[in-house]
Structures are given as C-alpha cells and as structure tokens.
C-alpha cells in the first residue's frame, strides 16, 4: 500500500510542478528531488488583513522607512543575484531575489508599476501616493505583446547609458536579437530595446523604501503596522560614475504585491524545512529598517535637518516615541 501511494505521488510530481507558481526546478517525470513535495509555499493563499474601521483607530502615524540591503540581516531579500550573460537574463532555477520577482511580474503584467514622479513633469515627485500607474494598454497585455507598455515601462527597469560597442543585451522574452514585427501596412517594429540597453539587476538594488501606517486599533487593543507601498532604490551617479545619492525606481502597492510574494521561498539560514514566503517575511517584519520620515508639521524628511549619526539617532527617537505610546497604554 505504501509503495502504491508513493508511486501515485511520484506520477503527480510533474503535474503539480506545472500548476504551481514560483521558480521551482522541475525534475524529470518520476523523480522527486527531495523526500517530500514542497507544496505549502507555492500553493499558499494570502492571509487577509484584519478589517479595521476608521472609528476604531484612536491613533495613527504614517512613516517612511528604508531597508538597507547591505546589512547582513536583510540579505534574504538581496540574494540570489541574477545576471545578464550573452544578452540573456540568468536567474536561479529554484529561488529568486525580491528584485527578480518584482521585475518578472511587472513585465508579465501581474503587478502595477507606479511612477515616482509625474511622467509629464519630473520635478513633481509624489509617486508614493500611487497617482501615476503604468499599465498595459491591451487587455491581457504584457511586455511581450504590448508595444506601448514596453516603451513606457522600460525606463523604470533599465537605462541606455551602456557602452555602444558592448555586446547587445536581449530581452528574456525573445529568442533572437534581430526579431522584428512586420505589420500589414508595411511598417516594421524592432522587438528589442537598443543595443546600448542595460537592465537593472539584483546587485543594482541597494535599498527598499517602505511607506507604512502605524495605528492603534481599540477594537483589538493592539498597535498594528501595515505596509502600504514599497519602492526599489538604486545608486544615483554623475557623469564620472561617482555616487551622488539614491534614486527611487518606482512604487508598488504592497497589498497587490502580497498576491505575488506569497508563492516564493525565502531562504532559511538554519533549516530548509522551515522556509517562509516573502509575504511572511514582511508580515513577521523579519528585516531591519530605519525611519527616514514621519508625518510632521513641516512635511520634511529627517535628512533635511539631521545628518550622519544624528539622523540615525533621530530615527531611533521616533521609534522610541511610538514604543512609549504603546507602553503607556498598559501602565497602571
């Protein structure tokens, strides 16, 4: 009987791997790469947030914080790195970094990209309010079949500052660099961006910026935190290649991201049998971050009036102020 059950499981491995989401290496039919089928995370569904009424929120504070991927504790968000080799996007077959997940699902249309600035006027930077969505123009469109979407989204995923004499980079969706689309009216469309294209890779992402609401829910008697948005951040360089600051690539609406993040593994340093999803990681707040702004009278960020160590101390002061608020609620 045990042999029969095992045989049925082995026969169903190929079918199961074909139906689940996430980068899972599919072995040959009849081969189980392990002692059991890893089905919990790839088939996991989103756990809904607790419903909160406005009347039950007696205190709230909006904060913006930064996850620095150079910190060792945040490396599960950073690794494994992807790469571009011979013009093709190379990524791990069984585990992706957060950036690889985001980029893949932006190009397939599963996630909505929000511009960090008004596309018609770049000086107006209010993209964390999710005012400027970049969506496919065709029903069911994506990077492969929607020309306008391909042109709109590319400027947020790559740059054209590459050496023109370098080998051309191909998109991960197309087999050949010289692919062209011929239309009945005689016009021709080049499928790829120009040969001087340079896609942003995992190693280029140095930070993730979070927009969060911290609030006290009197119905549940708990101080809760909800992530509203997330933005990948890269270094901003001058003409000589010197780092001059940071640049937000785009914003993502985090409640929408949860439906994607839930089906991808996060590496556990100590136990491969106890892996969690990226949604679990953010829910359990298993990352280190520091506050760069809170809602305030002057609507200013911390680095506008503090610098260096003083800015970090100011971030800790804001955290301590919120902690003391919660602590005082239960002091008798």
C-alpha positions as CSV (number, residue, x, y, z in Angstrom):
1,X,0.0,0.0,0.0
2,X,2.8,2.4,0.9
3,X,4.5,1.7,-2.4
4,X,1.3,2.4,-4.3
5,X,0.9,5.8,-2.5
6,X,4.5,6.7,-3.2
7,X,4.1,5.7,-6.9
8,X,1.0,7.9,-7.2
9,X,2.8,10.8,-5.6
10,X,5.8,10.4,-8.0
11,X,3.5,10.3,-11.0
12,X,1.8,13.5,-9.9
13,X,5.1,15.4,-9.3
14,X,5.3,16.6,-12.9
15,X,1.7,17.7,-13.0
16,X,2.0,19.5,-9.6
17,X,5.1,21.5,-10.6
18,X,3.4,22.6,-13.8
19,X,0.4,24.1,-11.9
20,X,2.1,25.9,-9.1
21,X,3.7,29.4,-9.1
22,X,7.3,30.2,-8.2
23,X,10.7,29.2,-9.5
24,X,10.7,25.5,-8.7
25,X,13.1,23.3,-10.6
26,X,11.1,20.5,-12.3
27,X,12.8,17.2,-12.3
28,X,12.2,14.5,-14.9
29,X,9.0,12.5,-14.7
30,X,9.1,10.0,-11.9
31,X,11.8,11.9,-10.0
32,X,11.2,13.6,-6.6
33,X,14.1,15.9,-5.8
34,X,13.8,15.5,-2.1
35,X,11.8,13.5,0.5
36,X,8.5,15.3,0.0
37,X,6.7,17.6,-2.4
38,X,7.3,21.2,-1.5
39,X,3.7,22.4,-1.9
40,X,3.0,24.7,1.0
41,X,4.6,28.0,-0.2
42,X,4.0,27.5,-4.0
43,X,0.3,26.9,-3.4
44,X,-0.2,29.3,-0.5
45,X,-3.0,31.8,-0.4
46,X,-2.9,35.3,1.0
47,X,-4.0,35.6,4.6
48,X,-6.3,38.7,4.6
49,X,-5.6,41.6,6.9
50,X,-7.9,42.1,9.9
51,X,-10.7,44.5,9.0
52,X,-10.2,48.0,10.6
53,X,-12.9,50.6,10.9
54,X,-12.0,54.3,11.0
55,X,-13.9,54.7,14.3
56,X,-11.7,52.1,15.9
57,X,-8.4,53.8,15.1
58,X,-7.7,56.2,18.0
59,X,-4.1,57.0,17.0
60,X,-2.1,56.7,13.8
61,X,1.2,57.8,12.3
62,X,2.5,57.4,8.8
63,X,6.2,56.7,8.4
64,X,8.6,56.1,5.6
65,X,11.5,53.7,6.3
66,X,14.4,52.2,4.4
67,X,15.6,48.5,4.3
68,X,19.3,48.7,3.5
69,X,20.2,45.5,1.6
70,X,23.9,46.0,2.5
71,X,23.0,44.8,6.1
72,X,23.6,41.1,6.6
73,X,20.2,40.6,8.2
74,X,18.5,41.8,5.0
75,X,20.4,39.5,2.7
76,X,17.4,37.1,2.2
77,X,15.9,40.0,0.2
78,X,19.0,40.5,-1.8
79,X,20.2,37.1,-2.8
80,X,20.5,35.1,-5.0
81,X,21.7,37.6,-7.6
82,X,20.6,37.5,-11.2
83,X,22.8,38.4,-14.1
84,X,22.9,39.1,-17.8
85,X,25.1,36.7,-19.8
86,X,25.4,36.8,-23.5
87,X,22.4,39.0,-23.6
88,X,20.2,36.6,-21.7
89,X,18.6,37.0,-18.2
90,X,20.2,34.4,-15.9
91,X,18.3,33.7,-12.7
92,X,18.3,31.0,-10.1
93,X,16.1,28.0,-11.0
94,X,14.7,27.3,-7.5
95,X,14.9,30.6,-5.6
96,X,14.6,34.3,-6.7
97,X,15.6,37.5,-5.0
98,X,12.9,40.1,-4.3
99,X,14.0,42.2,-7.3
100,X,13.9,39.3,-9.7
101,X,10.3,38.5,-8.6
102,X,9.3,42.2,-9.0
103,X,10.8,42.6,-12.4
104,X,9.4,39.4,-13.8
105,X,5.9,40.1,-12.6
106,X,6.0,43.7,-13.8
107,X,6.9,42.5,-17.3
108,X,4.1,39.9,-17.3
109,X,1.6,42.5,-16.1
110,X,0.8,40.8,-12.7
111,X,2.0,43.9,-10.8
112,X,1.2,47.5,-11.4
113,X,4.1,50.0,-11.6
114,X,3.6,53.5,-10.2
115,X,5.9,56.2,-11.5
116,X,7.8,58.0,-8.7
117,X,7.1,61.3,-10.4
118,X,4.6,62.9,-12.8
119,X,5.5,61.4,-16.2
120,X,4.7,64.8,-17.7
121,X,6.7,66.8,-15.2
122,X,9.6,65.0,-13.5
123,X,10.1,67.7,-10.9
124,X,6.7,66.8,-9.3
125,X,7.8,63.8,-7.2
126,X,4.7,62.4,-5.4
127,X,4.8,58.8,-6.7
128,X,4.4,57.3,-3.3
129,X,0.7,58.4,-3.5
130,X,0.2,55.9,-6.4
131,X,-1.1,58.6,-8.7
132,X,0.7,57.6,-11.9
133,X,0.2,53.9,-12.8
134,X,2.0,52.4,-15.8
135,X,-0.3,49.6,-17.1
136,X,-0.6,47.6,-20.3
137,X,-2.7,49.3,-22.9
138,X,-4.1,46.0,-24.2
139,X,-6.4,43.6,-22.4
140,X,-4.2,40.9,-21.0
141,X,-1.2,42.8,-22.3
142,X,2.4,42.4,-21.1
143,X,5.9,43.3,-22.1
144,X,5.9,40.8,-24.9
145,X,2.8,41.8,-26.8
146,X,2.1,45.4,-25.9
147,X,4.3,47.9,-27.7
148,X,3.2,51.0,-25.8
149,X,3.5,49.2,-22.4
150,X,7.0,48.1,-23.5
151,X,8.1,51.6,-24.2
152,X,6.5,53.0,-21.0
153,X,7.8,50.5,-18.6
154,X,11.4,50.1,-19.9
155,X,12.6,53.5,-18.5
156,X,11.9,52.2,-15.0
157,X,13.6,48.8,-15.4
158,X,16.8,49.8,-17.3
159,X,19.0,52.5,-18.7
160,X,20.5,53.3,-22.1
161,X,23.8,54.6,-20.7
162,X,25.7,51.4,-21.8
163,X,28.8,51.4,-24.0
164,X,27.5,51.2,-27.6
165,X,30.4,48.9,-28.5
166,X,29.4,46.3,-25.9
167,X,27.6,43.2,-27.0
168,X,23.9,43.7,-27.3
169,X,21.6,42.6,-24.5
170,X,18.5,40.6,-25.3
171,X,15.2,40.6,-23.5
172,X,14.5,37.5,-21.5
173,X,11.2,37.1,-23.5
174,X,12.7,36.8,-27.0
175,X,14.9,34.2,-28.7
176,X,16.9,36.4,-31.0
177,X,18.3,40.0,-31.1
178,X,17.2,40.6,-34.6
179,X,13.5,39.8,-34.1
180,X,11.3,42.2,-36.0
181,X,7.5,42.5,-36.3
182,X,6.1,43.2,-39.8
183,X,2.7,44.9,-40.0
184,X,0.3,44.8,-42.9
185,X,0.8,48.5,-43.6
186,X,4.5,47.9,-44.3
187,X,5.8,49.3,-41.0
188,X,8.4,47.4,-39.0
189,X,8.8,47.4,-35.3
190,X,12.0,46.4,-33.5
191,X,11.1,44.0,-30.7
192,X,14.1,44.8,-28.5
193,X,15.3,48.0,-27.0
194,X,18.5,49.4,-28.4
195,X,21.8,47.6,-28.2
196,X,23.1,50.1,-25.5
197,X,20.4,48.9,-23.1
198,X,21.4,47.9,-19.6
199,X,18.8,46.2,-17.4
200,X,18.9,46.8,-13.7
201,X,20.0,43.7,-11.9
202,X,19.6,42.4,-8.3
203,X,23.1,43.8,-7.5
204,X,22.0,47.3,-8.5
205,X,19.2,47.4,-5.9
206,X,20.8,48.7,-2.7
207,X,17.6,49.6,-0.7
208,X,13.9,49.2,-0.5
209,X,11.8,52.1,0.7
210,X,8.6,51.4,2.6
211,X,5.6,53.5,3.2
212,X,3.8,52.3,6.3
213,X,0.9,53.2,8.6
214,X,1.3,52.5,12.4
215,X,-2.0,52.7,14.2
216,X,-3.8,51.7,17.4
217,X,-6.9,49.6,16.9
218,X,-9.1,49.9,20.1
219,X,-11.3,47.0,18.8
220,X,-8.4,44.6,19.1
221,X,-6.4,46.6,21.6
222,X,-3.3,46.4,19.6
223,X,-0.7,48.7,18.0
224,X,-0.5,47.4,14.4
225,X,1.6,48.2,11.4
226,X,0.6,47.9,7.7
227,X,2.9,48.3,4.7
228,X,1.2,50.5,2.1
229,X,3.9,50.7,-0.6
230,X,7.4,49.5,-1.5
231,X,10.0,51.1,-3.8
232,X,13.3,49.6,-5.0
233,X,16.2,52.1,-4.8
234,X,19.5,52.3,-6.7
235,X,22.5,54.5,-6.5
236,X,22.3,57.8,-8.5
237,X,25.6,58.6,-10.2
238,X,27.1,61.6,-12.0
239,X,28.8,61.7,-15.4
240,X,32.0,60.4,-13.9
241,X,30.4,57.4,-12.3
242,X,30.6,58.9,-8.7
243,X,27.7,58.1,-6.4
244,X,25.7,61.3,-5.8
245,X,22.7,59.9,-4.0
246,X,19.8,57.5,-4.2
247,X,17.1,57.1,-6.8
248,X,13.6,55.5,-6.4
249,X,12.9,53.4,-9.5
250,X,9.1,53.2,-8.9
251,X,6.5,52.4,-6.3
252,X,4.4,49.2,-5.9
253,X,1.1,49.0,-4.0
254,X,2.0,46.4,-1.3
255,X,-1.5,44.8,-0.8
256,X,-1.3,43.9,-4.5
257,X,2.3,42.6,-4.2
258,X,1.2,40.2,-1.5
259,X,-0.6,38.0,-4.1
260,X,2.8,37.6,-5.8
261,X,5.2,37.5,-2.8
262,X,3.2,34.7,-1.1
263,X,4.3,32.0,-3.6
264,X,8.1,32.5,-3.4
265,X,10.5,31.0,-1.0
266,X,12.8,32.9,1.3
267,X,15.9,31.1,2.3
268,X,16.2,30.0,5.9
269,X,19.8,30.2,7.1
270,X,19.4,27.3,9.6
271,X,16.6,25.0,8.4
272,X,15.5,24.2,4.8
273,X,12.3,22.5,6.1
274,X,11.1,25.8,7.7
275,X,11.1,28.2,4.7
276,X,8.6,31.0,4.6
277,X,7.3,33.2,1.8
278,X,8.3,36.8,1.1
279,X,4.8,37.8,2.3
280,X,5.5,36.0,5.6
281,X,8.8,37.9,5.9
282,X,7.2,41.3,5.6
283,X,4.2,40.2,7.8
284,X,6.6,39.0,10.6
285,X,8.9,42.0,10.0
286,X,12.0,39.9,9.7
287,X,14.1,42.7,8.3
288,X,15.9,45.6,9.7
289,X,15.0,49.2,8.7
290,X,15.3,52.8,9.9
291,X,12.9,55.6,9.6
292,X,13.6,58.4,7.2
293,X,10.4,60.4,7.6
294,X,7.3,60.7,9.7
295,X,4.2,62.8,9.1
296,X,5.1,66.2,10.6
297,X,4.1,69.8,10.6
298,X,6.9,70.8,8.2
299,X,6.4,67.8,5.9
300,X,10.2,67.3,5.9
301,X,12.4,64.2,5.9
302,X,15.0,63.6,8.6
303,X,18.0,64.2,6.4
304,X,16.8,67.8,5.8
305,X,17.6,68.7,9.4
306,X,19.8,65.9,10.6
307,X,22.9,64.2,9.1
308,X,25.0,61.1,9.7
309,X,24.8,59.6,13.1
310,X,22.4,62.3,14.2
311,X,19.9,61.2,11.5
312,X,20.0,57.6,12.8
313,X,19.6,58.8,16.4
314,X,16.5,60.8,15.3
315,X,15.1,57.6,13.6
316,X,15.5,55.7,16.8
317,X,13.9,58.6,18.8
318,X,10.8,58.3,16.6
319,X,10.7,54.5,17.1
320,X,11.1,55.0,20.9
321,X,8.3,57.6,20.9
322,X,5.9,55.1,19.3
323,X,7.1,52.4,21.6
324,X,6.5,54.6,24.7
325,X,3.0,55.4,23.4
326,X,2.1,51.7,23.3
327,X,3.8,51.0,26.6
328,X,2.0,53.8,28.4
329,X,-1.4,52.4,27.3
330,X,-0.8,49.4,29.6
331,X,0.8,51.1,32.5
332,X,-1.3,51.2,35.6
